[in-house]
């Protein structure tokens, strides 16, 4: 009898332990590991729990869970200049030898001499001219290629790494946390939509159709019998300040229930999301307070990102203000010099061991943020693990389908798979080119960004 009572007691204890474990919100906390436990993290978790708990008065159907994010200063570093401005400046310097007439343009003269004040004079007339010279008159594909080439080679002046590496790890976790709870995540930013669409899907997991940004009209015409679109600056829509709610209404068609920004330029979007919203809503401001790990600025930034009126309005509106220095355990994903983000995306193999590849047959490598590599050998599909650490790169065992093909293509497939086994590192070459290095430091493969 005593033994039976002991068994029953143990069952009761085990049941209580299991109940306690199941009742502890471990998953929610683990979803934001780069956030210190505090009011900001708790506010995010509490809001998500509130709107996703079925049967509660605050429940919001998945179709209406729209979250909007500013980009510059909210998802990636915007100092010392917005990255798109740096791209435009670098493009002017790169293209100037081919366009000597530009030397007589006051805007170009100001840029070359470093006179930012002159560029910003007369309502940013000089900056607009620089944007026109580097953005207009190109097809979308031509512009995409220029941005890809720049991102593959340009380095941030403070962190000496690719610009796609100075993204905020805590905000990446918020994006993933929201999507895991059936939120649709959008970028609504003052930057150019075409510029952001080049890298946002690989970097943030946000597809091109969910990016709203500034843009000019596209011009359509048939050129040599081919449908062609050309970028212009006509009827320019600036997706900043009061333009953000307009862009949301035009392109999303639903009012967001969550909004994330970092400056007064996001205040109108924050107001549109949280004031008189029939659904529960949430607003969050990233306050840059960490001069050591990133930058500290608010009222007097050197370029963009001014934060005064939105910061003053936050307590009254109930917006969460994130203190970067206090609330974030880490700012960037691991070491910002890590080349992982620069490799993410699809690459086309152009050469294997100096023997070239078969024309018109694409052998590809697609790196994903989850640490996998996949693609086509030219005949079969393959997938496997890819370990990237700094400039080190190794492939795990690659599983392939088992289709047969012409002898030349099967030979190329075998050369590719054999070479992949020897890869130990990578290095970037000319714009848009990466080389995979074998264990003898030889360039075993040459690839171009698709």
N, C-alpha and C positions, 0 to 999 in steps of 0.2 A: 504493500500500500504506500509506504514511504517512497519507494522507488518510482511508483506511478505518479505520485504528487510532484516529485522532482522533475520528471519528464514533462508534465503539464506546465510546470513553472518555467522550464527552459523554453518550451514552445511559446509561452506568453512573452518572455523576454525577447526572443528572436523576432516575434511579430512586431513588438514595439520598436525594435531597432530598424527593421525593414521599413516600417511606416515613417520613422524619423528620417531615414535616408531618402525615401521617395518624396518626402515633404520639403526637403532642403533644396532651394533653387540653385543647385550647382551649375546647371547648364547655362543659365542666364549669366552668372558671374564668369564662367569660363569663356563665354563668347566675347568678352571684352578684357582679355588678359593684360593689355598694355595700359589700362586705366587704373589709377590708384582708387581704392575704395573711398568713396566720398560722395558729396551731394550730387555732383555732375553725373557720375556713373549710375548712381541710384535713380536719378531722374529719368535717364534713358531707359533703364530696365523697367521702372515702374510704368512708364508710358506705354511701352511695347506690351507689357503684361495686361494693362488696362484695356487696350483696344483689340487684343487678340483672345480675350477670355470669353468664350461663347456663353450666352445666357445672361451676361452682365449688361447693365444699362449703357455702358461705355463701349460695347463691342462694335467694331467697324468691319463690315464685310471686306474680304481680301481685295475685291475689285476696286475698292475705294481707298486702299492704303497706298497713297502716293507720298513719297518723300523726295524733296528737292534739295540739291546741294549746289552752293557756289563752288567754283573750282579754285581760282587763284587765292591762296591764303587760307582756304578751307580744306582742300584735298591735297594740294601741293604748295611748296614754298613759292612766294611771289616776290621775294627780295633778292638782290637789290633793285631789280626791275621785273615787271611782269614778264614771264618767260616768252610770250609771243612777241613782245617788244624787242627782247634780246635776239630772237630769231630774225626779226625784220632788220635790225641793225647789222647783224652778221651777214645777212643776205646782201645788203647794200655794199658792204665791204668786199664780199666775194664777187659780186657782179660789176663793180665799178670799172675794172680794167676793160670789160667788154662794152661798157657804156660811158665813154669819156665825157659825153655831153652832160652827164649828171653832175660833173664837178662844178658847173656853173649854177646849179640849183641851190638856193639858200638853205633849204632843208638838209640837203646832203652835206653842204659845207658845215652846218651846225653839228650834224651827227659826227662827221669825221673829226671835228675839233673838240667834241665832247661837250658842246654847249646845250645841255638839256633844257635850260630855261628858254633858249631861243626856239627849241622845238615845241615847247608847251605854250608859247606866246600866241595871242590871237585865237583863243579857244582851241589850242592843240593843232593849229594849222600845219605846223611842220611835221608832227607825228602822223597826221592824216596823209600828208604827201608821201612820207616814207612807206606807209601801209599801201598806198596806191601803187607805188613803184614795185613793191615786192609781192603783192597779192593779186592785183587786177591784171586782166589780159591773159590769164592762164586757164587751162582746162582744170577741172577738179583733180583729175589724175596727175597732171603736171605739178599742181600745188602739193598734193599728197606726197609725191616723190621727194620734193624739196624738203618738206617737213620731216619725212622719215630719215633722209640723209643727215639733216641737221641734228635730230635727236640721237642718231647713232654715233655722232662724233663730238658734239658740243659738250662742254663740262661746266658745271656750276662754279662760279668764281670762288666761293667760300669753301665748298665741300669737295671740290675737285672730282666730281663724279657726274654721270649722266643726269639730265634733268628729270627723267622718269624714275630716278632713285631717290629724289628728295620729295617723296610723297609721305603723308602722315600715316604711320602704322595704326594709331588709335582710330582714325577715321576709316581706314580700310576695314577694321573690325566692325565699326558701326554699319557700314554698307553691307557686309556679309551677315551681320546679326539681323538687320532689317529684312534682307532678302530671304533669310531662313524662316522668317515669320510672315512671309507672303506679302512683303512690301514691294512696290515697283519703285526703283531708284532712278532719279533723273538728275542731270546736270543742268542748272540754269545759271549761266555765267556771262559776264561782260566780255569775255574772250571770244574770238572768232569760232563759230561752230565748226567750220571746216578744219581749223587747226586742232581743236580738241578731238574731233572724230578720228584723227589719225592714230591716237594713242590710248584713248579712254577705255576702249573695250579690253585691251590687253592689260592695262594698268589698274583699272578700277572695276572691271567687269560690267561696265555700262555700255550697251550697244549704241551705234551711231544714231538710231532712230529715237533714242531717249536723251539726246543732247540738244539743248536750246542755247544759242549764243548769238552774238552779233553777226550780221551778214548783209551783203549787198545783193542786188538782183543778179540772176544768171541769164545770160543771153544764149538763145538757141538758134542754130543755123545748120544747114547742110554744107559741109566742106568736103569737096572731092567725093561727093556721094555718101558721106558718112555723117550721121547725127552727131553734133558737137555742141557742148555747153562751154561757155566762157565766163569766168568770174568778172564782175564789175563792182564798182562802188556806188552805182546808181541806187537811189531810194534806200540808203543805208539805214538799217534797223539796229539800234544800239541797245543790247539786252543788259542794261544796267539801271539801277535805281528804279524809277517808276516804270521803266521798260520791262522789268522782270515779271510783274503780275500780268502785263499785257501778253508777254511771250507765253506764260503758263496758260492763260485762257485760250490763246490762239492754237497752241500746239498740243497741250495735254487734254484740255476740255473738262478737267475735273479740278476741284480745289484741293491742294495738298493738305495733308494732316500733320506733316512734319517738315520742318525747314531748318537748314544748317547753313550758316554764313559766318563772316568774320569782320564785316565793315559796314559803314553807313550805306554803302551801295547795295547792301542786302536788306536794309530796313524795310523798304516797301514790300518786298517779298515776304519778310517775316510778318509784317502787319496783315498782309493778304491771307496768310496761312492761319493766323491765330486770332484775329479779331472778328467776332460775330460768325465764326465758323460753326455750322450746325453739328459738326462732328467734334469729338475731343481732338485737341491739337497740341503741338509741341514746337517750340522754337529754341535753337541753340546757337550761341555765338562763341567762336574760337577767339580768345583774347591772347595775342602774342606777347608773352611775358618772359620768355626764356632767351636771353641774349647769348648765353653760353652754348646751348644745344641748337639754337636756331637764331631768331632775332626777337628783339623787344621793341614794340611800337604800338601806338594807337592814335593820339591826337596829331602828331607831327611826323608822319612817315616821309621818307625821301621821295617816294613815287606814289604808289597806290596803297590802298588798305587803311585809309583814315577811319578811325573808330571813336566817335564822340557821342553823337545823338542817339545812335542805336544802343550804346552802352548805358547812357542815361535813362533810356526808355525801358531797359530790360527789367528792373525790379517791378515797375508798374504793370508791365505786360506779362510778367511771369516767365520770361525767357531765361533759360539756363545759360550762364556765362562760364565757359571753361577757362580756367587759369592754366595755360599750357605748362608752366613750370611746376605747378603743384599737382595738377590732375593727371598728367601723363607720365607713366613710368619710362617710356621711351618715345622718341619723336619719329624717327625714320625706321623702316624695316631693317633690322640688323645693322650692318655697316653700310652707310649710303654709297660707299665705293664699290659695293658688291655689284657685279654685272648682271645679276639675275633679271632685273626689270628690262634691261636693254636687249636681252636675248628673247624675251617672251614675244611670241608671235610666230608667223610662218616665214620660212626661208626656203629659197630655191637653190639646189645644189648646182653649181656651174662647173666645178672641176673636182675630180677625185684623183689624188696622187699624181697630178701633172699630166693625166691622160685624157682629160676632157670628159664630156658626157655626150650621149646621143642627142642630136638636135630634135627639137619638138617633142621630147619625152621628159616629163617633169619628175625629178626625184626631189622630194621635199622633206623638211624637218619643221615640225610645229611644236614649240616649247609652250607649255601651259604653266600657270602660276602655281598649280598643285604639285609641281615637280615631275611631271611626265613629259615624254616626247613621243610624237606620233607623226605619221605622214605616209608618203608613198615612195616605194623604191623605183617606180616607173612601171612595175607590173603588179606588185602586191602591196597591201596596206600593212603597216607595222605599228607597234606601240611598246613602250617600256619606260623605265625610270631614267631620269636625267638628274644627276647631282651637280649643282653649280655652287661653287664657293669662291668668291672673288673672281679671278680669271681662270679658275680650275673648272674643268668640265669632264665628266665621265658618264658613259651610258651603261645602264644595266643590260641584262639580257633582253633583246628585242624579239617579241613574238610577232610572227608574220602570218598572213594568209598563205595558201599554198597553190596559187594559180600558176600555170605555165605560160611562157611567152616566147617570142623569137630569141634566138641564141644570143644576139647582141645585147638585148635588154636583160636577159638572165645573167649575162656576164657583168653588166653594169650593176645589177642588184647585188651580186656576190661581192663585187669590189666595194660597194657602199657599206654592206654589212661588215665586211672584214675591216675596213678602215674605221668604222665606228667603234670596234673593239679596242683600237689603239689610241683613241682620243684621250688626252689628259688635260688639255687647256684650250683656250680660244683667245683671239686678239682681233680687234677691229682694224680694218684697213681704210681704204678710201670710203667716202660717204656711202652708206648703205651696204657695205661689204663686211663680212666676218670670215675669219679663217679658223678652222679647227686644227689644232696642233697635236701631233702624235708624241709618243714617249721619247722620240729623238729630237723634239722641237721642230720637226719638219711640218710644213703646211700640207696636211693630209687631205683637206677639203677646202674649197672656196664656195661661199654661199652669198646670195644677195637677198635683201629683204623684199618679200612679195608685197 
